[in-house]
Amino acid sequence: MNRKYPLKTSYNWRGAVAELLARFHVKAYASRSKSYFKSDWMPERYNEFLSVFWSSIDLFKLNENGILELFEVKTIVDNVKRIPDITRKTNFCYNKAIGLGIKVFVIFVSFHDDWNIFFEIKNFEDVKFRVNNGGWYRRK
């Protein structure tokens, strides 16, 4: 069965595709599995943090200085001008990480009609997000 999946309106697909593209863009690891398995190459304090907050993190990696970096991935579509959503749990996770000296970034993945994709990486600031713990909402 052939089916067309327009990423502009298929919100669930778009997020998964954006995370995959962002993962390769920043050379990070994804946290899509159900639980965190301790990594031998990760310092113990980072293993402890990840085991607690695993389900709230989109991507992570150790930078060249050995500091853990977390990434929240958000998609942007032409002509959509709303504040991106974040869950209360994820917001707490990222603010806790910042307090522990962990770097937290947001990767905005822009999809365009001409098949171009753009990445913009910014420092995480919780005031730039709307807390939304799920449910239906109008996309403007």
Contacts in CASP RR format, 6 or more apart in sequence:
PFRMAT RR
TARGET T0000
AUTHOR 0000-0000-0000
METHOD contacts of the structure
MODEL  1
MNRKYPLKTSYNWRGAVAELLARFHVKAYASRSKSYFKSDWMPERYNEFL
SVFWSSIDLFKLNENGILELFEVKTIVDNVKRIPDITRKTNFCYNKAIGL
GIKVFVIFVSFHDDWNIFFEIKNFEDVKFRVNNGGWYRRK
5 13 0 8 1.000
7 13 0 8 1.000
7 14 0 8 1.000
7 17 0 8 1.000
7 111 0 8 1.000
8 14 0 8 1.000
8 77 0 8 1.000
8 111 0 8 1.000
8 113 0 8 1.000
11 139 0 8 1.000
14 75 0 8 1.000
14 77 0 8 1.000
14 111 0 8 1.000
15 73 0 8 1.000
15 75 0 8 1.000
18 73 0 8 1.000
18 74 0 8 1.000
18 75 0 8 1.000
18 109 0 8 1.000
18 111 0 8 1.000
19 30 0 8 1.000
19 32 0 8 1.000
19 58 0 8 1.000
19 59 0 8 1.000
19 73 0 8 1.000
20 30 0 8 1.000
21 109 0 8 1.000
21 117 0 8 1.000
21 119 0 8 1.000
22 28 0 8 1.000
22 58 0 8 1.000
22 59 0 8 1.000
22 71 0 8 1.000
22 73 0 8 1.000
22 107 0 8 1.000
22 109 0 8 1.000
22 119 0 8 1.000
23 29 0 8 1.000
23 30 0 8 1.000
23 59 0 8 1.000
25 107 0 8 1.000
25 119 0 8 1.000
26 59 0 8 1.000
26 61 0 8 1.000
26 71 0 8 1.000
26 107 0 8 1.000
26 121 0 8 1.000
27 61 0 8 1.000
28 59 0 8 1.000
28 60 0 8 1.000
28 61 0 8 1.000
28 69 0 8 1.000
28 71 0 8 1.000
29 59 0 8 1.000
29 60 0 8 1.000
29 61 0 8 1.000
30 58 0 8 1.000
30 59 0 8 1.000
31 50 0 8 1.000
31 54 0 8 1.000
31 55 0 8 1.000
31 57 0 8 1.000
31 58 0 8 1.000
31 59 0 8 1.000
31 60 0 8 1.000
35 54 0 8 1.000
36 47 0 8 1.000
36 50 0 8 1.000
36 51 0 8 1.000
36 54 0 8 1.000
38 47 0 8 1.000
38 51 0 8 1.000
39 47 0 8 1.000
41 62 0 8 1.000
42 50 0 8 1.000
42 62 0 8 1.000
42 68 0 8 1.000
43 66 0 8 1.000
43 68 0 8 1.000
45 100 0 8 1.000
46 62 0 8 1.000
46 68 0 8 1.000
46 102 0 8 1.000
49 68 0 8 1.000
49 96 0 8 1.000
49 97 0 8 1.000
49 100 0 8 1.000
49 102 0 8 1.000
50 57 0 8 1.000
50 60 0 8 1.000
50 68 0 8 1.000
53 93 0 8 1.000
53 96 0 8 1.000
53 97 0 8 1.000
55 89 0 8 1.000
56 87 0 8 1.000
56 89 0 8 1.000
56 90 0 8 1.000
56 92 0 8 1.000
56 93 0 8 1.000
56 94 0 8 1.000
57 70 0 8 1.000
57 71 0 8 1.000
57 72 0 8 1.000
57 90 0 8 1.000
57 93 0 8 1.000
58 70 0 8 1.000
58 71 0 8 1.000
58 72 0 8 1.000
58 73 0 8 1.000
59 70 0 8 1.000
59 71 0 8 1.000
59 73 0 8 1.000
59 107 0 8 1.000
60 68 0 8 1.000
60 69 0 8 1.000
60 70 0 8 1.000
60 71 0 8 1.000
61 68 0 8 1.000
61 69 0 8 1.000
61 71 0 8 1.000
62 68 0 8 1.000
62 69 0 8 1.000
63 69 0 8 1.000
63 103 0 8 1.000
67 101 0 8 1.000
67 102 0 8 1.000
67 103 0 8 1.000
68 97 0 8 1.000
68 102 0 8 1.000
68 103 0 8 1.000
69 102 0 8 1.000
69 103 0 8 1.000
69 104 0 8 1.000
69 105 0 8 1.000
70 93 0 8 1.000
70 94 0 8 1.000
70 97 0 8 1.000
70 102 0 8 1.000
70 103 0 8 1.000
70 104 0 8 1.000
70 105 0 8 1.000
70 124 0 8 1.000
71 104 0 8 1.000
71 105 0 8 1.000
71 106 0 8 1.000
71 107 0 8 1.000
71 121 0 8 1.000
72 86 0 8 1.000
72 90 0 8 1.000
72 94 0 8 1.000
72 104 0 8 1.000
72 105 0 8 1.000
72 106 0 8 1.000
72 107 0 8 1.000
72 124 0 8 1.000
73 106 0 8 1.000
73 107 0 8 1.000
73 109 0 8 1.000
74 84 0 8 1.000
74 106 0 8 1.000
74 107 0 8 1.000
74 108 0 8 1.000
74 109 0 8 1.000
75 108 0 8 1.000
75 109 0 8 1.000
75 110 0 8 1.000
75 111 0 8 1.000
76 108 0 8 1.000
76 109 0 8 1.000
76 110 0 8 1.000
76 111 0 8 1.000
77 110 0 8 1.000
77 111 0 8 1.000
78 110 0 8 1.000
78 111 0 8 1.000
78 112 0 8 1.000
78 113 0 8 1.000
80 139 0 8 1.000
80 140 0 8 1.000
81 140 0 8 1.000
82 130 0 8 1.000
82 139 0 8 1.000
82 140 0 8 1.000
83 128 0 8 1.000
83 129 0 8 1.000
83 130 0 8 1.000
84 106 0 8 1.000
84 128 0 8 1.000
84 129 0 8 1.000
84 130 0 8 1.000
85 129 0 8 1.000
85 130 0 8 1.000
85 131 0 8 1.000
85 132 0 8 1.000
85 134 0 8 1.000
85 137 0 8 1.000
86 126 0 8 1.000
86 129 0 8 1.000
86 130 0 8 1.000
86 131 0 8 1.000
86 132 0 8 1.000
87 131 0 8 1.000
87 132 0 8 1.000
87 133 0 8 1.000
87 134 0 8 1.000
88 131 0 8 1.000
88 133 0 8 1.000
89 133 0 8 1.000
91 126 0 8 1.000
91 129 0 8 1.000
91 131 0 8 1.000
94 104 0 8 1.000
94 124 0 8 1.000
94 126 0 8 1.000
95 126 0 8 1.000
97 104 0 8 1.000
98 104 0 8 1.000
98 124 0 8 1.000
104 123 0 8 1.000
104 124 0 8 1.000
105 121 0 8 1.000
105 122 0 8 1.000
105 123 0 8 1.000
105 124 0 8 1.000
106 121 0 8 1.000
106 122 0 8 1.000
106 123 0 8 1.000
106 124 0 8 1.000
106 128 0 8 1.000
107 119 0 8 1.000
107 120 0 8 1.000
107 121 0 8 1.000
108 119 0 8 1.000
108 120 0 8 1.000
108 121 0 8 1.000
108 122 0 8 1.000
109 117 0 8 1.000
109 118 0 8 1.000
109 119 0 8 1.000
110 117 0 8 1.000
110 118 0 8 1.000
110 119 0 8 1.000
110 120 0 8 1.000
111 117 0 8 1.000
112 118 0 8 1.000
END
